[in-house]
Amino acid sequence: TNVASSANIEYHARIVAQKYLARKMINYSREIENKVFDATVDIDDVMAEADNELLQIHQKCSNRDYEEMSEVVKDGIEEMMADASCPDGITGVPTFHSLDMITGGLQKNDLIIIAARPGMGKTAFALSCAKKIAVDNNIPTAFFTLEMSGVQLIKRLFSNVCEIEGSKVNRGQLTQEEWDRFDKRISSLEQ
């Protein structure tokens, strides 16, 4: 009632939507707080439920603007022109040559899912990709896993970078030549 004109209606509507979202999050955070203090509730279940609910709130409240086809075509042409300037055809972050020849490297905005049965080497493959990106290409990389601790992951990287059998790394039973190789190559991981 205090707005004299409809000229700013979009701005005011956005404020109302944001206040609605804030109220939803406040109410849900109170529910989560109550569940966390309840000793009979499994904290892992609460975390999973919280993740799911926040994702649903985000999906309900995020609005995607439409784009004019002419703008998308223009952006696509600009991207193709930029990609054409890459002589090796690798337009994204490089990993393994044979994989990059198919994908053009890891592309931004892509979700990549590595799937296989347990024990087939998914983590080892992903870790090898991360190592190629971080160590070989000097691109800052983050690696998240719920399977292993940081020390377990770094021992796998030791094995990969230093080309030493994993069981030897886990036991610390390296030959003198392997220790020398380890000392030379480990600085690349620290950086």
ABEGO torsion letter per residue (X at the ends): XABABAAAAAAAAAAAAAAAAAAAAAAAAAAAAAAAABAABBAAAAAAAAAAAAAAAAAAABBBBBBBAAAAAAAAAAAAAAAAABAAGBABBBBBAAAAAAAGEBBBGBBBBBBBBBGAGAAAAAAAAAAAAAAAAGBBBBBBBAABBAAAAAAAAAAAAAGBBAAAAAAGBBBAAAAAAAAAAAAAAAX
